[in-house]
Structures are given as C-alpha cells and as structure tokens.
Amino acid sequence: MAFPQRIWRFVSPVERLAEEAAQWIAAEIAAMERPATVVLAGGSSPRLLYRKLAEKVDSWQGLVVIPGDERCVAPGHPARNDRMIREALLGRIQTVPPAFIPIPAERGPQIAAAEFESVLRTLPPLRLALLGLGEDGHTASLFPGNVWPADAWTAGVQNAPKAPPLRVSLTPAYLNQAQTVIFYAPGEKKKRALRALREYENIPAACISARETLWILTDVRI
C-alpha cells in the first residue's frame, strides 16, 4: 500500500477540537472540485462536530453525502447513523443542503450492501471521507477479525462485536479513493488505537489510505 501524507493534529479540550475540526473540514469542502461525494462517520463522537459544521459550510451545492456504514435496524431507529447525521448536521443547515443517500440497511447486510454498491457506482468522485476510530481499531463497521472483499466497495457484516451485530460498511476499496481522509478520534479510551494507527499496526483503520492527505484529529496525546 502507498501511504499518503499523514497530518496529526492534537487539540484539547474536545469542544475546541470539534470547533477546529469543523473549520478544517469546511475549508476542505470549500476548496473541493464538484460534483463530489463526501462520506460521513456515524456513531456518537461526531455529533458536536456536525453541529458546528452546519454553521461553517457556505455552500453544499454539488455535493452528495453518504454514511460510512449503517446498522441493520429499521429506518428512524435511534441506532441508525443516517438519523444521527440528519439530526446533528443536515437538519441544521440554513442554506440548500447536500443530496443525502442513506444505506438501505433495513433490508439486511447482503442485500443492502449489493444495492448500495450499485448506487455508489453512479455517484460523483469521492473527495472526502470523515471516519471514526474505535477503541479496538475499527473504523466504519470494519472490525478486527472481519474479512471484507478486496475489490467490492461495500460489505455486509454479520458478526459485529458491538450491537447490533448486523451492519453494512463501505470498504477500503471505496474509501481509499478519497482525496482526503480524516480520522476524528476524541477520547482517552482511543489512545491505544491511535498508537496502533501511528505505527501502522494490523488494525482495520490502518487499511485506510487516501490519494492525497490523511488527517488524524484528536484530543489525546500519544
């Protein structure tokens, strides 16, 4: 694998990290060639970041936003990443929002993965992927011990170690097409995973590259 330029940024406390991360991401979006696709992380960590980002991006026109992964629960369920993204970001945008395409994970891992991969192949180029980092080194729903197809852009996950076990995830084959990848990783519990990422250890997050620049934004000193 060819490794991109890596830029580590330590900012504390977490409120300041979210503020500065939102500024960096807004600058990336402003400079982005359009049309373009943007991947956004789910989970709970980016909520504050998304609220701030909604205020900082001047124009979302020409952008398509998709989640990096999804849990196989009913639409509108509190565990859904698309619900969090809508509530924390899309619903707060005061200008014209971007197009948003959810993963149809309610259809089950395999069917949803196949359907969403077909959608991905019709979308504009992937310019930016914002990803989280789990304590075990997972990102999106790519967990240690899982095997995902080398060439497929999506994967159905049957046995995630965190509930719910059934999920759909974008894969490195797709995510590594991004010009810029940003890992947003606040929280002391992620120190071990951050060290592993720094040392290119065998964790799922270390499988993620970028065509130009990979940022790691954290409030944890390692």
C-alpha positions in Angstrom: 0.0 0.0 0.0 1.3 3.5 -0.8 0.8 5.7 2.3 -0.3 9.3 1.8 0.9 12.3 3.7 -0.3 12.0 7.3 -1.0 15.0 9.4 -1.6 14.6 13.1 -3.5 17.4 15.0 -3.8 17.4 18.8 -6.4 19.9 20.1 -7.9 19.9 23.6 -10.4 20.1 25.1 -12.9 18.2 23.0 -15.1 21.3 22.4 -12.1 23.1 20.9 -11.3 20.0 18.9 -14.8 19.9 17.4 -14.6 23.6 16.6 -11.3 23.5 14.8 -12.1 20.2 13.1 -15.3 21.8 11.7 -13.2 24.7 10.4 -10.7 22.3 8.7 -13.5 20.3 7.1 -15.4 23.4 6.0 -12.2 24.6 4.3 -11.8 21.2 2.6 -15.3 21.4 1.3 -15.0 24.9 0.1 -11.9 24.0 -2.0 -13.4 20.8 -3.3 -13.9 20.2 -7.0 -17.6 19.5 -7.7 -19.7 17.4 -8.2 -18.3 15.3 -5.4 -19.2 12.7 -2.8 -18.5 13.1 0.9 -18.5 10.2 3.4 -19.5 11.0 7.0 -18.9 8.9 10.1 -21.7 7.7 12.3 -21.7 6.8 16.0 -21.8 9.4 18.8 -18.4 11.0 18.6 -19.1 13.4 15.7 -22.3 14.9 16.9 -20.8 18.1 18.3 -18.6 18.4 15.2 -21.5 18.1 12.9 -23.5 20.8 14.8 -20.6 23.2 14.3 -20.0 22.1 10.7 -23.6 23.0 9.8 -22.8 26.6 10.6 -19.4 26.8 8.8 -20.0 25.5 5.3 -21.2 28.3 2.9 -22.4 26.0 0.1 -23.3 22.3 -0.1 -24.3 22.6 -3.8 -22.9 19.8 -6.0 -22.2 17.5 -3.0 -23.6 14.1 -2.3 -23.3 12.9 1.3 -23.4 9.2 2.3 -22.8 7.4 5.6 -19.6 5.3 6.1 -21.7 2.5 7.5 -25.1 1.6 8.8 -26.7 -0.6 11.4 -29.3 -3.1 10.2 -32.3 -1.7 12.1 -35.5 -0.1 11.0 -35.4 3.4 9.4 -35.7 6.1 12.1 -34.3 3.8 14.8 -32.2 5.7 17.3 -29.2 3.5 16.4 -29.2 4.5 12.8 -26.3 6.6 11.6 -28.4 8.3 9.0 -30.8 9.5 11.7 -27.8 11.0 13.7 -26.4 12.7 10.6 -29.8 14.2 9.8 -30.4 15.5 13.3 -26.9 16.8 14.0 -26.0 18.2 10.6 -28.4 18.1 7.7 -31.4 19.4 9.7 -29.4 22.4 10.9 -28.1 23.6 7.6 -29.6 27.1 6.8 -28.8 27.0 3.1 -29.5 24.4 0.4 -28.5 21.1 2.0 -26.5 18.4 0.1 -28.1 15.4 -1.5 -28.1 12.6 1.1 -28.3 9.0 0.2 -28.8 6.6 3.1 -27.8 2.9 3.1 -30.9 0.7 3.0 -29.6 -1.5 5.8 -33.1 -2.4 6.9 -33.0 -4.9 4.0 -30.3 -6.9 5.7 -26.5 -6.9 5.3 -26.0 -8.7 2.0 -29.0 -7.2 0.0 -28.3 -3.7 1.3 -24.6 -4.0 0.5 -25.2 -5.1 -3.0 -27.9 -2.4 -3.6 -25.7 0.4 -2.2 -22.7 -0.7 -4.2 -24.8 -0.2 -7.3 -25.7 3.3 -6.1 -22.0 4.1 -5.3 -21.0 3.4 -8.9 -23.4 6.1 -10.1 -22.1 8.8 -7.8 -19.6 11.6 -8.3 -15.9 11.0 -7.3 -15.2 10.6 -3.7 -13.3 13.7 -2.4 -13.5 13.5 1.3 -14.1 10.7 3.9 -14.6 11.6 7.5 -14.2 8.4 9.6 -14.3 7.5 13.3 -11.8 5.3 15.2 -13.0 2.7 17.7 -11.1 1.6 20.8 -10.3 -1.7 19.1 -9.0 0.0 15.9 -12.2 -0.4 13.9 -13.5 2.2 11.5 -16.9 2.4 9.8 -18.1 -1.2 10.5 -14.8 -2.8 9.6 -13.9 -4.7 12.8 -10.8 -6.7 13.8 -11.1 -10.3 12.7 -13.6 -9.5 9.9 -12.8 -10.2 6.3 -14.1 -8.0 3.6 -13.9 -8.3 -0.2 -10.7 -6.9 -1.7 -12.5 -5.3 -4.7 -16.0 -4.7 -3.5 -16.9 -1.2 -2.4 -19.4 -2.4 0.3 -19.5 -5.3 2.7 -22.3 -7.0 4.7 -21.3 -7.5 8.3 -22.8 -10.4 10.1 -21.0 -10.5 13.4 -20.0 -7.1 14.6 -18.7 -7.3 18.2 -20.8 -4.2 19.1 -24.6 -4.3 19.0 -26.3 -4.5 16.6 -24.3 -7.3 15.0 -25.7 -6.9 11.5 -24.4 -4.0 9.6 -23.3 -2.6 6.2 -20.0 -0.9 5.7 -18.0 0.8 3.0 -14.7 -0.9 2.4 -11.1 0.2 1.9 -11.5 -0.4 -1.9 -14.0 2.5 -1.9 -12.8 4.7 0.9 -9.2 4.7 -0.3 -10.4 6.5 -3.5 -10.9 9.7 -1.4 -8.6 12.6 -2.0 -8.6 13.4 1.7 -9.4 11.1 4.7 -10.0 12.5 8.1 -10.0 10.3 11.3 -11.9 12.2 14.0 -10.9 10.4 17.2 -11.7 12.2 20.5 -11.5 10.4 23.9 -8.7 8.9 26.0 -10.1 5.4 25.5 -8.8 5.6 21.9 -5.2 6.1 22.9 -4.2 2.5 22.2 -5.9 2.5 18.8 -4.2 5.8 17.9 -0.9 4.4 18.8 -1.6 1.4 16.6 -2.6 3.7 13.8 0.5 5.7 14.2 2.7 2.6 14.0 0.8 1.1 11.0 -0.2 -1.9 13.1 -2.7 -4.6 11.9 -5.9 -2.8 12.7 -8.8 -2.1 10.3 -8.2 1.6 10.4 -4.6 1.2 9.2 -6.1 -0.3 6.0 -7.5 3.1 5.1 -5.3 5.3 2.9 -6.1 8.4 0.8 -5.0 9.7 -2.6 -3.5 12.8 -1.2 -3.7 13.5 2.6 -4.8 11.6 5.7 -5.6 13.7 8.8 -5.8 12.4 12.3 -7.7 14.8 14.6 -7.7 14.0 18.3 -7.6 15.4 21.8 -5.4 12.5 23.0 -1.6 12.8 23.4 0.2 9.7 22.3 
